[in-house]
Amino acid sequence: MQNDFQLTVGAMHRRLRTCYPDQEVVTLEREGPVGASYAEVAERVERLGRVLARLGVEPGDRVSTFA
């Protein structure tokens, strides 16, 4: 492995939040492009994780895939 840690979604999430919190993520929606910072996206991801945990989803469960 190239790095001394596994390249997991959690590792990528932590790195983007700590190293690049002000960088912009642009998503194309029906109305047009919408921007948010990595820090804002990270907060949304964390909220989603808390909701899934309350619904009974546990680490390792497969919920969906994102493209």
PQR file of N, CA, C, O and H, with PARSE charges and radii, in Angstrom:
ATOM      1  N   MET A   1       0.843  -1.164   0.000 -0.4000 1.5000
ATOM      2  CA  MET A   1       0.000   0.000   0.000 -0.0000 2.0000
ATOM      3  C   MET A   1       0.896   1.237   0.000  0.5500 1.7000
ATOM      4  O   MET A   1       1.947   1.252   0.640 -0.5500 1.4000
ATOM      5  N   GLN A   2       0.478   2.255  -0.710 -0.4000 1.5000
ATOM      6  CA  GLN A   2       1.287   3.459  -0.848 -0.0000 2.0000
ATOM      7  C   GLN A   2       1.359   4.258   0.452  0.5500 1.7000
ATOM      8  O   GLN A   2       2.420   4.787   0.783 -0.5500 1.4000
ATOM      9  H   GLN A   2      -0.376   2.243  -1.230  0.4000 1.0000
ATOM     10  N   ASN A   3       0.271   4.357   1.183 -0.4000 1.5000
ATOM     11  CA  ASN A   3       0.227   5.145   2.409 -0.0000 2.0000
ATOM     12  C   ASN A   3       0.279   4.244   3.634  0.5500 1.7000
ATOM     13  O   ASN A   3       0.144   3.025   3.523 -0.5500 1.4000
ATOM     14  H   ASN A   3      -0.591   3.928   0.914  0.4000 1.0000
ATOM     15  N   ASP A   4       0.472   4.839   4.786 -0.4000 1.5000
ATOM     16  CA  ASP A   4       0.526   4.051   6.016 -0.0000 2.0000
ATOM     17  C   ASP A   4      -0.848   3.934   6.676  0.5500 1.7000
ATOM     18  O   ASP A   4      -0.940   3.622   7.863 -0.5500 1.4000
ATOM     19  H   ASP A   4       0.582   5.829   4.876  0.4000 1.0000
ATOM     20  N   PHE A   5      -1.910   4.183   5.918 -0.4000 1.5000
ATOM     21  CA  PHE A   5      -3.273   4.019   6.422 -0.0000 2.0000
ATOM     22  C   PHE A   5      -4.154   3.559   5.267  0.5500 1.7000
ATOM     23  O   PHE A   5      -3.817   3.755   4.100 -0.5500 1.4000
ATOM     24  H   PHE A   5      -1.835   4.437   4.953  0.4000 1.0000
ATOM     25  N   GLN A   6      -5.277   2.950   5.601 -0.4000 1.5000
ATOM     26  CA  GLN A   6      -6.205   2.490   4.573 -0.0000 2.0000
ATOM     27  C   GLN A   6      -6.932   3.682   3.965  0.5500 1.7000
ATOM     28  O   GLN A   6      -7.306   4.617   4.674 -0.5500 1.4000
ATOM     29  H   GLN A   6      -5.551   2.791   6.549  0.4000 1.0000
ATOM     30  N   LEU A   7      -7.128   3.645   2.667 -0.4000 1.5000
ATOM     31  CA  LEU A   7      -7.838   4.710   1.970 -0.0000 2.0000
ATOM     32  C   LEU A   7      -9.332   4.408   2.021  0.5500 1.7000
ATOM     33  O   LEU A   7      -9.915   3.896   1.065 -0.5500 1.4000
ATOM     34  H   LEU A   7      -6.824   2.886   2.091  0.4000 1.0000
ATOM     35  N   THR A   8      -9.925   4.733   3.145 -0.4000 1.5000
ATOM     36  CA  THR A   8     -11.351   4.493   3.351 -0.0000 2.0000
ATOM     37  C   THR A   8     -12.119   5.802   3.184  0.5500 1.7000
ATOM     38  O   THR A   8     -11.522   6.878   3.138 -0.5500 1.4000
ATOM     39  H   THR A   8      -9.452   5.148   3.922  0.4000 1.0000
ATOM     40  N   VAL A   9     -13.429   5.704   3.094 -0.4000 1.5000
ATOM     41  CA  VAL A   9     -14.265   6.903   3.013 -0.0000 2.0000
ATOM     42  C   VAL A   9     -14.053   7.765   4.253  0.5500 1.7000
ATOM     43  O   VAL A   9     -13.986   8.989   4.144 -0.5500 1.4000
ATOM     44  H   VAL A   9     -13.913   4.830   3.131  0.4000 1.0000
ATOM     45  N   GLY A  10     -13.947   7.152   5.426 -0.4000 1.5000
ATOM     46  CA  GLY A  10     -13.722   7.898   6.655 -0.0000 2.0000
ATOM     47  C   GLY A  10     -12.402   8.657   6.629  0.5500 1.7000
ATOM     48  O   GLY A  10     -12.340   9.806   7.066 -0.5500 1.4000
ATOM     49  H   GLY A  10     -14.002   6.158   5.514  0.4000 1.0000
ATOM     50  N   ALA A  11     -11.348   8.027   6.122 -0.4000 1.5000
ATOM     51  CA  ALA A  11     -10.045   8.685   6.037 -0.0000 2.0000
ATOM     52  C   ALA A  11     -10.100   9.859   5.068  0.5500 1.7000
ATOM     53  O   ALA A  11      -9.553  10.924   5.353 -0.5500 1.4000
ATOM     54  H   ALA A  11     -11.398   7.093   5.767  0.4000 1.0000
ATOM     55  N   MET A  12     -10.755   9.674   3.924 -0.4000 1.5000
ATOM     56  CA  MET A  12     -10.891  10.772   2.961 -0.0000 2.0000
ATOM     57  C   MET A  12     -11.710  11.908   3.562  0.5500 1.7000
ATOM     58  O   MET A  12     -11.375  13.081   3.394 -0.5500 1.4000
ATOM     59  H   MET A  12     -11.200   8.808   3.692  0.4000 1.0000
ATOM     60  N   HIS A  13     -12.771  11.561   4.253 -0.4000 1.5000
ATOM     61  CA  HIS A  13     -13.642  12.552   4.893 -0.0000 2.0000
ATOM     62  C   HIS A  13     -12.856  13.400   5.898  0.5500 1.7000
ATOM     63  O   HIS A  13     -12.953  14.627   5.890 -0.5500 1.4000
ATOM     64  H   HIS A  13     -13.043  10.609   4.390  0.4000 1.0000
ATOM     65  N   ARG A  14     -12.084  12.748   6.754 -0.4000 1.5000
ATOM     66  CA  ARG A  14     -11.286  13.480   7.753 -0.0000 2.0000
ATOM     67  C   ARG A  14     -10.243  14.380   7.090  0.5500 1.7000
ATOM     68  O   ARG A  14     -10.036  15.513   7.524 -0.5500 1.4000
ATOM     69  H   ARG A  14     -12.005  11.751   6.761  0.4000 1.0000
ATOM     70  N   ARG A  15      -9.593  13.886   6.052 -0.4000 1.5000
ATOM     71  CA  ARG A  15      -8.547  14.679   5.381 -0.0000 2.0000
ATOM     72  C   ARG A  15      -9.143  15.912   4.704  0.5500 1.7000
ATOM     73  O   ARG A  15      -8.599  17.010   4.828 -0.5500 1.4000
ATOM     74  H   ARG A  15      -9.760  12.966   5.699  0.4000 1.0000
ATOM     75  N   LEU A  16     -10.242  15.742   4.000 -0.4000 1.5000
ATOM     76  CA  LEU A  16     -10.859  16.887   3.331 -0.0000 2.0000
ATOM     77  C   LEU A  16     -11.337  17.919   4.343  0.5500 1.7000
ATOM     78  O   LEU A  16     -11.199  19.122   4.125 -0.5500 1.4000
ATOM     79  H   LEU A  16     -10.684  14.850   3.899  0.4000 1.0000
ATOM     80  N   ARG A  17     -11.895  17.448   5.444 -0.4000 1.5000
ATOM     81  CA  ARG A  17     -12.410  18.367   6.466 -0.0000 2.0000
ATOM     82  C   ARG A  17     -11.267  19.126   7.147  0.5500 1.7000
ATOM     83  O   ARG A  17     -11.415  20.309   7.451 -0.5500 1.4000
ATOM     84  H   ARG A  17     -12.008  16.470   5.621  0.4000 1.0000
ATOM     85  N   THR A  18     -10.146  18.473   7.387 -0.4000 1.5000
ATOM     86  CA  THR A  18      -9.064  19.126   8.122 -0.0000 2.0000
ATOM     87  C   THR A  18      -8.086  19.875   7.217  0.5500 1.7000
ATOM     88  O   THR A  18      -7.562  20.915   7.615 -0.5500 1.4000
ATOM     89  H   THR A  18     -10.026  17.511   7.140  0.4000 1.0000
ATOM     90  N   CYS A  19      -7.833  19.371   6.015 -0.4000 1.5000
ATOM     91  CA  CYS A  19      -6.830  19.993   5.140 -0.0000 2.0000
ATOM     92  C   CYS A  19      -7.413  21.014   4.166  0.5500 1.7000
ATOM     93  O   CYS A  19      -6.729  21.962   3.781 -0.5500 1.4000
ATOM     94  H   CYS A  19      -8.259  18.526   5.692  0.4000 1.0000
ATOM     95  N   TYR A  20      -8.657  20.830   3.771 -0.4000 1.5000
ATOM     96  CA  TYR A  20      -9.232  21.677   2.724 -0.0000 2.0000
ATOM     97  C   TYR A  20     -10.645  22.164   3.074  0.5500 1.7000
ATOM     98  O   TYR A  20     -11.523  22.111   2.212 -0.5500 1.4000
ATOM     99  H   TYR A  20      -9.213  20.060   4.084  0.4000 1.0000
ATOM    100  N   PRO A  21     -10.896  22.630   4.285 -0.5600 1.5000
ATOM    101  CA  PRO A  21     -12.269  22.945   4.686  0.2800 2.0000
ATOM    102  C   PRO A  21     -12.921  24.052   3.870  0.5500 1.7000
ATOM    103  O   PRO A  21     -14.147  24.091   3.766 -0.5500 1.4000
ATOM    104  N   ASP A  22     -12.131  24.954   3.287 -0.4000 1.5000
ATOM    105  CA  ASP A  22     -12.711  26.080   2.556 -0.0000 2.0000
ATOM    106  C   ASP A  22     -12.801  25.853   1.048  0.5500 1.7000
ATOM    107  O   ASP A  22     -13.362  26.680   0.329 -0.5500 1.4000
ATOM    108  H   ASP A  22     -11.135  24.922   3.371  0.4000 1.0000
ATOM    109  N   GLN A  23     -12.252  24.736   0.566 -0.4000 1.5000
ATOM    110  CA  GLN A  23     -12.332  24.449  -0.865 -0.0000 2.0000
ATOM    111  C   GLN A  23     -13.770  24.143  -1.245  0.5500 1.7000
ATOM    112  O   GLN A  23     -14.530  23.603  -0.442 -0.5500 1.4000
ATOM    113  H   GLN A  23     -11.797  24.064   1.150  0.4000 1.0000
ATOM    114  N   GLU A  24     -14.140  24.491  -2.474 -0.4000 1.5000
ATOM    115  CA  GLU A  24     -15.536  24.354  -2.888 -0.0000 2.0000
ATOM    116  C   GLU A  24     -15.795  23.049  -3.619  0.5500 1.7000
ATOM    117  O   GLU A  24     -14.980  22.592  -4.420 -0.5500 1.4000
ATOM    118  H   GLU A  24     -13.522  24.930  -3.127  0.4000 1.0000
ATOM    119  N   VAL A  25     -16.939  22.463  -3.331 -0.4000 1.5000
ATOM    120  CA  VAL A  25     -17.475  21.309  -4.039 -0.0000 2.0000
ATOM    121  C   VAL A  25     -18.638  21.844  -4.858  0.5500 1.7000
ATOM    122  O   VAL A  25     -19.504  22.535  -4.320 -0.5500 1.4000
ATOM    123  H   VAL A  25     -17.601  22.834  -2.680  0.4000 1.0000
ATOM    124  N   VAL A  26     -18.671  21.540  -6.145 -0.4000 1.5000
ATOM    125  CA  VAL A  26     -19.764  22.010  -6.996 -0.0000 2.0000
ATOM    126  C   VAL A  26     -20.568  20.808  -7.461  0.5500 1.7000
ATOM    127  O   VAL A  26     -20.021  19.851  -8.009 -0.5500 1.4000
ATOM    128  H   VAL A  26     -17.967  20.979  -6.581  0.4000 1.0000
ATOM    129  N   THR A  27     -21.866  20.871  -7.237 -0.4000 1.5000
ATOM    130  CA  THR A  27     -22.788  19.812  -7.645 -0.0000 2.0000
ATOM    131  C   THR A  27     -23.733  20.389  -8.692  0.5500 1.7000
ATOM    132  O   THR A  27     -24.249  21.494  -8.523 -0.5500 1.4000
ATOM    133  H   THR A  27     -22.310  21.649  -6.792  0.4000 1.0000
ATOM    134  N   LEU A  28     -23.957  19.656  -9.755 -0.4000 1.5000
ATOM    135  CA  LEU A  28     -24.882  20.109 -10.786 -0.0000 2.0000
ATOM    136  C   LEU A  28     -26.272  19.595 -10.452  0.5500 1.7000
ATOM    137  O   LEU A  28     -26.501  18.386 -10.411 -0.5500 1.4000
ATOM    138  H   LEU A  28     -23.539  18.759  -9.891  0.4000 1.0000
ATOM    139  N   GLU A  29     -27.186  20.503 -10.218 -0.4000 1.5000
ATOM    140  CA  GLU A  29     -28.573  20.155  -9.958 -0.0000 2.0000
ATOM    141  C   GLU A  29     -29.430  20.670 -11.097  0.5500 1.7000
ATOM    142  O   GLU A  29     -28.943  21.391 -11.968 -0.5500 1.4000
ATOM    143  H   GLU A  29     -26.999  21.485 -10.252  0.4000 1.0000
ATOM    144  N   ARG A  30     -30.682  20.313 -11.095 -0.4000 1.5000
ATOM    145  CA  ARG A  30     -31.596  20.709 -12.163 -0.0000 2.0000
ATOM    146  C   ARG A  30     -31.599  22.226 -12.373  0.5500 1.7000
ATOM    147  O   ARG A  30     -31.661  22.704 -13.506 -0.5500 1.4000
ATOM    148  H   ARG A  30     -31.077  19.728 -10.387  0.4000 1.0000
ATOM    149  N   GLU A  31     -31.531  22.973 -11.272 -0.4000 1.5000
ATOM    150  CA  GLU A  31     -31.564  24.435 -11.340 -0.0000 2.0000
ATOM    151  C   GLU A  31     -30.218  25.021 -11.773  0.5500 1.7000
ATOM    152  O   GLU A  31     -30.143  26.207 -12.097 -0.5500 1.4000
ATOM    153  H   GLU A  31     -31.480  22.585 -10.352  0.4000 1.0000
ATOM    154  N   GLY A  32     -29.174  24.228 -11.785 -0.4000 1.5000
ATOM    155  CA  GLY A  32     -27.839  24.694 -12.127 -0.0000 2.0000
ATOM    156  C   GLY A  32     -26.838  24.292 -11.066  0.5500 1.7000
ATOM    157  O   GLY A  32     -27.177  23.564 -10.133 -0.5500 1.4000
ATOM    158  H   GLY A  32     -29.234  23.265 -11.522  0.4000 1.0000
ATOM    159  N   PRO A  33     -25.592  24.763 -11.202 -0.5600 1.5000
ATOM    160  CA  PRO A  33     -24.555  24.388 -10.244  0.2800 2.0000
ATOM    161  C   PRO A  33     -24.827  24.958  -8.856  0.5500 1.7000
ATOM    162  O   PRO A  33     -25.292  26.089  -8.713 -0.5500 1.4000
ATOM    163  N   VAL A  34     -24.529  24.156  -7.841 -0.4000 1.5000
ATOM    164  CA  VAL A  34     -24.661  24.565  -6.444 -0.0000 2.0000
ATOM    165  C   VAL A  34     -23.326  24.288  -5.761  0.5500 1.7000
ATOM    166  O   VAL A  34     -22.777  23.195  -5.892 -0.5500 1.4000
ATOM    167  H   VAL A  34     -24.151  23.238  -7.957  0.4000 1.0000
ATOM    168  N   GLY A  35     -22.803  25.275  -5.032 -0.4000 1.5000
ATOM    169  CA  GLY A  35     -21.513  25.119  -4.373 -0.0000 2.0000
ATOM    170  C   GLY A  35     -21.635  25.028  -2.869  0.5500 1.7000
ATOM    171  O   GLY A  35     -22.562  25.580  -2.276 -0.5500 1.4000
ATOM    172  H   GLY A  35     -23.249  26.163  -4.926  0.4000 1.0000
ATOM    173  N   ALA A  36     -20.696  24.332  -2.255 -0.4000 1.5000
ATOM    174  CA  ALA A  36     -20.589  24.223  -0.799 -0.0000 2.0000
ATOM    175  C   ALA A  36     -19.140  23.920  -0.479  0.5500 1.7000
ATOM    176  O   ALA A  36     -18.427  23.349  -1.305 -0.5500 1.4000
ATOM    177  H   ALA A  36     -19.943  23.884  -2.737  0.4000 1.0000
ATOM    178  N   SER A  37     -18.695  24.298   0.714 -0.4000 1.5000
ATOM    179  CA  SER A  37     -17.320  23.995   1.109 -0.0000 2.0000
ATOM    180  C   SER A  37     -17.225  22.540   1.569  0.5500 1.7000
ATOM    181  O   SER A  37     -18.231  21.913   1.900 -0.5500 1.4000
ATOM    182  H   SER A  37     -19.274  24.762   1.384  0.4000 1.0000
ATOM    183  N   TYR A  38     -15.997  22.017   1.583 -0.4000 1.5000
ATOM    184  CA  TYR A  38     -15.806  20.658   2.102 -0.0000 2.0000
ATOM    185  C   TYR A  38     -16.289  20.565   3.552  0.5500 1.7000
ATOM    186  O   TYR A  38     -16.839  19.541   3.957 -0.5500 1.4000
ATOM    187  H   TYR A  38     -15.179  22.527   1.314  0.4000 1.0000
ATOM    188  N   ALA A  39     -16.086  21.624   4.328 -0.4000 1.5000
ATOM    189  CA  ALA A  39     -16.549  21.620   5.716 -0.0000 2.0000
ATOM    190  C   ALA A  39     -18.070  21.492   5.781  0.5500 1.7000
ATOM    191  O   ALA A  39     -18.596  20.766   6.625 -0.5500 1.4000
ATOM    192  H   ALA A  39     -15.639  22.456   3.998  0.4000 1.0000
ATOM    193  N   GLU A  40     -18.780  22.193   4.891 -0.4000 1.5000
ATOM    194  CA  GLU A  40     -20.243  22.093   4.868 -0.0000 2.0000
ATOM    195  C   GLU A  40     -20.695  20.709   4.424  0.5500 1.7000
ATOM    196  O   GLU A  40     -21.637  20.145   4.981 -0.5500 1.4000
ATOM    197  H   GLU A  40     -18.353  22.782   4.205  0.4000 1.0000
ATOM    198  N   VAL A  41     -20.019  20.169   3.421 -0.4000 1.5000
ATOM    199  CA  VAL A  41     -20.351  18.814   2.960 -0.0000 2.0000
ATOM    200  C   VAL A  41     -20.073  17.806   4.077  0.5500 1.7000
ATOM    201  O   VAL A  41     -20.858  16.882   4.290 -0.5500 1.4000
ATOM    202  H   VAL A  41     -19.254  20.628   2.969  0.4000 1.0000
ATOM    203  N   ALA A  42     -18.962  17.981   4.786 -0.4000 1.5000
ATOM    204  CA  ALA A  42     -18.626  17.075   5.886 -0.0000 2.0000
ATOM    205  C   ALA A  42     -19.706  17.099   6.963  0.5500 1.7000
ATOM    206  O   ALA A  42     -20.068  16.053   7.502 -0.5500 1.4000
ATOM    207  H   ALA A  42     -18.324  18.731   4.613  0.4000 1.0000
ATOM    208  N   GLU A  43     -20.220  18.277   7.277 -0.4000 1.5000
ATOM    209  CA  GLU A  43     -21.289  18.378   8.269 -0.0000 2.0000
ATOM    210  C   GLU A  43     -22.532  17.630   7.804  0.5500 1.7000
ATOM    211  O   GLU A  43     -23.181  16.959   8.606 -0.5500 1.4000
ATOM    212  H   GLU A  43     -19.926  19.127   6.840  0.4000 1.0000
ATOM    213  N   ARG A  44     -22.869  17.732   6.536 -0.4000 1.5000
ATOM    214  CA  ARG A  44     -24.030  17.009   5.997 -0.0000 2.0000
ATOM    215  C   ARG A  44     -23.814  15.493   6.078  0.5500 1.7000
ATOM    216  O   ARG A  44     -24.730  14.743   6.417 -0.5500 1.4000
ATOM    217  H   ARG A  44     -22.342  18.277   5.885  0.4000 1.0000
ATOM    218  N   VAL A  45     -22.590  15.057   5.762 -0.4000 1.5000
ATOM    219  CA  VAL A  45     -22.260  13.627   5.839 -0.0000 2.0000
ATOM    220  C   VAL A  45     -22.404  13.135   7.278  0.5500 1.7000
ATOM    221  O   VAL A  45     -22.955  12.060   7.517 -0.5500 1.4000
ATOM    222  H   VAL A  45     -21.846  15.666   5.486  0.4000 1.0000
ATOM    223  N   GLU A  46     -21.909  13.918   8.230 -0.4000 1.5000
ATOM    224  CA  GLU A  46     -21.998  13.524   9.644 -0.0000 2.0000
ATOM    225  C   GLU A  46     -23.448  13.473  10.119  0.5500 1.7000
ATOM    226  O   GLU A  46     -23.815  12.574  10.875 -0.5500 1.4000
ATOM    227  H   GLU A  46     -21.461  14.791   8.036  0.4000 1.0000
ATOM    228  N   ARG A  47     -24.278  14.428   9.686 -0.4000 1.5000
ATOM    229  CA  ARG A  47     -25.709  14.394  10.044 -0.0000 2.0000
ATOM    230  C   ARG A  47     -26.371  13.152   9.473  0.5500 1.7000
ATOM    231  O   ARG A  47     -27.149  12.489  10.159 -0.5500 1.4000
ATOM    232  H   ARG A  47     -23.980  15.158   9.071  0.4000 1.0000
ATOM    233  N   LEU A  48     -26.064  12.828   8.207 -0.4000 1.5000
ATOM    234  CA  LEU A  48     -26.617  11.631   7.589 -0.0000 2.0000
ATOM    235  C   LEU A  48     -26.194  10.390   8.363  0.5500 1.7000
ATOM    236  O   LEU A  48     -27.009   9.494   8.586 -0.5500 1.4000
ATOM    237  H   LEU A  48     -25.432  13.365   7.649  0.4000 1.0000
ATOM    238  N   GLY A  49     -24.933  10.325   8.773 -0.4000 1.5000
ATOM    239  CA  GLY A  49     -24.448   9.187   9.553 -0.0000 2.0000
ATOM    240  C   GLY A  49     -25.199   9.031  10.868  0.5500 1.7000
ATOM    241  O   GLY A  49     -25.529   7.914  11.266 -0.5500 1.4000
ATOM    242  H   GLY A  49     -24.272  11.053   8.592  0.4000 1.0000
ATOM    243  N   ARG A  50     -25.471  10.143  11.545 -0.4000 1.5000
ATOM    244  CA  ARG A  50     -26.220  10.080  12.814 -0.0000 2.0000
ATOM    245  C   ARG A  50     -27.642   9.578  12.589  0.5500 1.7000
ATOM    246  O   ARG A  50     -28.157   8.789  13.381 -0.5500 1.4000
ATOM    247  H   ARG A  50     -25.203  11.051  11.222  0.4000 1.0000
ATOM    248  N   VAL A  51     -28.276  10.034  11.513 -0.4000 1.5000
ATOM    249  CA  VAL A  51     -29.642   9.585  11.204 -0.0000 2.0000
ATOM    250  C   VAL A  51     -29.637   8.092  10.903  0.5500 1.7000
ATOM    251  O   VAL A  51     -30.481   7.352  11.409 -0.5500 1.4000
ATOM    252  H   VAL A  51     -27.858  10.675  10.869  0.4000 1.0000
ATOM    253  N   LEU A  52     -28.699   7.653  10.087 -0.4000 1.5000
ATOM    254  CA  LEU A  52     -28.625   6.223   9.758 -0.0000 2.0000
ATOM    255  C   LEU A  52     -28.390   5.384  11.013  0.5500 1.7000
ATOM    256  O   LEU A  52     -28.972   4.308  11.155 -0.5500 1.4000
ATOM    257  H   LEU A  52     -28.014   8.254   9.676  0.4000 1.0000
ATOM    258  N   ALA A  53     -27.550   5.862  11.916 -0.4000 1.5000
ATOM    259  CA  ALA A  53     -27.300   5.133  13.168 -0.0000 2.0000
ATOM    260  C   ALA A  53     -28.584   5.034  13.989  0.5500 1.7000
ATOM    261  O   ALA A  53     -28.877   3.983  14.559 -0.5500 1.4000
ATOM    262  H   ALA A  53     -27.077   6.736  11.801  0.4000 1.0000
ATOM    263  N   ARG A  54     -29.346   6.120  14.050 -0.4000 1.5000
ATOM    264  CA  ARG A  54     -30.616   6.077  14.793 -0.0000 2.0000
ATOM    265  C   ARG A  54     -31.612   5.123  14.154  0.5500 1.7000
ATOM    266  O   ARG A  54     -32.479   4.579  14.837 -0.5500 1.4000
ATOM    267  H   ARG A  54     -29.108   6.973  13.587  0.4000 1.0000
ATOM    268  N   LEU A  55     -31.491   4.916  12.841 -0.4000 1.5000
ATOM    269  CA  LEU A  55     -32.377   3.981  12.140 -0.0000 2.0000
ATOM    270  C   LEU A  55     -31.909   2.532  12.272  0.5500 1.7000
ATOM    271  O   LEU A  55     -32.571   1.614  11.787 -0.5500 1.4000
ATOM    272  H   LEU A  55     -30.787   5.358  12.286  0.4000 1.0000
ATOM    273  N   GLY A  56     -30.772   2.331  12.925 -0.4000 1.5000
ATOM    274  CA  GLY A  56     -30.285   0.971  13.157 -0.0000 2.0000
ATOM    275  C   GLY A  56     -29.197   0.503  12.212  0.5500 1.7000
ATOM    276  O   GLY A  56     -28.778  -0.652  12.287 -0.5500 1.4000
ATOM    277  H   GLY A  56     -30.234   3.076  13.319  0.4000 1.0000
ATOM    278  N   VAL A  57     -28.733   1.361  11.329 -0.4000 1.5000
ATOM    279  CA  VAL A  57     -27.645   0.989  10.422 -0.0000 2.0000
ATOM    280  C   VAL A  57     -26.357   0.947  11.230  0.5500 1.7000
ATOM    281  O   VAL A  57     -26.057   1.873  11.983 -0.5500 1.4000
ATOM    282  H   VAL A  57     -29.074   2.299  11.267  0.4000 1.0000
ATOM    283  N   GLU A  58     -25.601  -0.125  11.072 -0.4000 1.5000
ATOM    284  CA  GLU A  58     -24.370  -0.312  11.821 -0.0000 2.0000
ATOM    285  C   GLU A  58     -23.157  -0.257  10.900  0.5500 1.7000
ATOM    286  O   GLU A  58     -23.295  -0.458   9.694 -0.5500 1.4000
ATOM    287  H   GLU A  58     -25.845  -0.878  10.461  0.4000 1.0000
ATOM    288  N   PRO A  59     -21.973   0.009  11.445 -0.5600 1.5000
ATOM    289  CA  PRO A  59     -20.763   0.011  10.616  0.2800 2.0000
ATOM    290  C   PRO A  59     -20.640  -1.293   9.841  0.5500 1.7000
ATOM    291  O   PRO A  59     -20.799  -2.376  10.405 -0.5500 1.4000
ATOM    292  N   GLY A  60     -20.360  -1.186   8.566 -0.4000 1.5000
ATOM    293  CA  GLY A  60     -20.238  -2.355   7.696 -0.0000 2.0000
ATOM    294  C   GLY A  60     -21.504  -2.668   6.928  0.5500 1.7000
ATOM    295  O   GLY A  60     -21.445  -3.402   5.941 -0.5500 1.4000
ATOM    296  H   GLY A  60     -20.231  -0.306   8.108  0.4000 1.0000
ATOM    297  N   ASP A  61     -22.662  -2.136   7.344 -0.4000 1.5000
ATOM    298  CA  ASP A  61     -23.898  -2.341   6.608 -0.0000 2.0000
ATOM    299  C   ASP A  61     -23.829  -1.588   5.284  0.5500 1.7000
ATOM    300  O   ASP A  61     -23.247  -0.506   5.211 -0.5500 1.4000
ATOM    301  H   ASP A  61     -22.710  -1.540   8.145  0.4000 1.0000
ATOM    302  N   ARG A  62     -24.410  -2.149   4.257 -0.4000 1.5000
ATOM    303  CA  ARG A  62     -24.451  -1.486   2.957 -0.0000 2.0000
ATOM    304  C   ARG A  62     -25.806  -0.807   2.815  0.5500 1.7000
ATOM    305  O   ARG A  62     -26.851  -1.443   2.948 -0.5500 1.4000
ATOM    306  H   ARG A  62     -24.883  -3.029   4.316  0.4000 1.0000
ATOM    307  N   VAL A  63     -25.774   0.493   2.544 -0.4000 1.5000
ATOM    308  CA  VAL A  63     -27.002   1.277   2.441 -0.0000 2.0000
ATOM    309  C   VAL A  63     -27.258   1.661   0.999  0.5500 1.7000
ATOM    310  O   VAL A  63     -28.356   1.439   0.488 -0.5500 1.4000
ATOM    311  H   VAL A  63     -24.925   1.010   2.436  0.4000 1.0000
ATOM    312  N   SER A  64     -26.267   2.232   0.332 -0.4000 1.5000
ATOM    313  CA  SER A  64     -26.396   2.646  -1.058 -0.0000 2.0000
ATOM    314  C   SER A  64     -25.017   2.927  -1.615  0.5500 1.7000
ATOM    315  O   SER A  64     -24.018   2.830  -0.901 -0.5500 1.4000
ATOM    316  H   SER A  64     -25.375   2.412   0.747  0.4000 1.0000
ATOM    317  N   THR A  65     -24.963   3.269  -2.863 -0.4000 1.5000
ATOM    318  CA  THR A  65     -23.707   3.680  -3.472 -0.0000 2.0000
ATOM    319  C   THR A  65     -23.862   5.088  -4.016  0.5500 1.7000
ATOM    320  O   THR A  65     -24.955   5.496  -4.408 -0.5500 1.4000
ATOM    321  H   THR A  65     -25.775   3.348  -3.442  0.4000 1.0000
ATOM    322  N   PHE A  66     -22.765   5.825  -4.037 -0.4000 1.5000
ATOM    323  CA  PHE A  66     -22.754   7.172  -4.582 -0.0000 2.0000
ATOM    324  C   PHE A  66     -21.803   7.196  -5.769  0.5500 1.7000
ATOM    325  O   PHE A  66     -20.709   6.634  -5.717 -0.5500 1.4000
ATOM    326  H   PHE A  66     -21.877   5.494  -3.718  0.4000 1.0000
ATOM    327  N   ALA A  67     -22.231   7.850  -6.830 -0.4000 1.5000
ATOM    328  CA  ALA A  67     -21.389   7.963  -8.014 -0.0000 2.0000
ATOM    329  C   ALA A  67     -20.694   9.298  -8.029  0.5500 1.7000
ATOM    330  O   ALA A  67     -19.934   9.588  -8.953 -0.5500 1.4000
ATOM    331  H   ALA A  67     -23.120   8.307  -6.872  0.4000 1.0000
TER
END
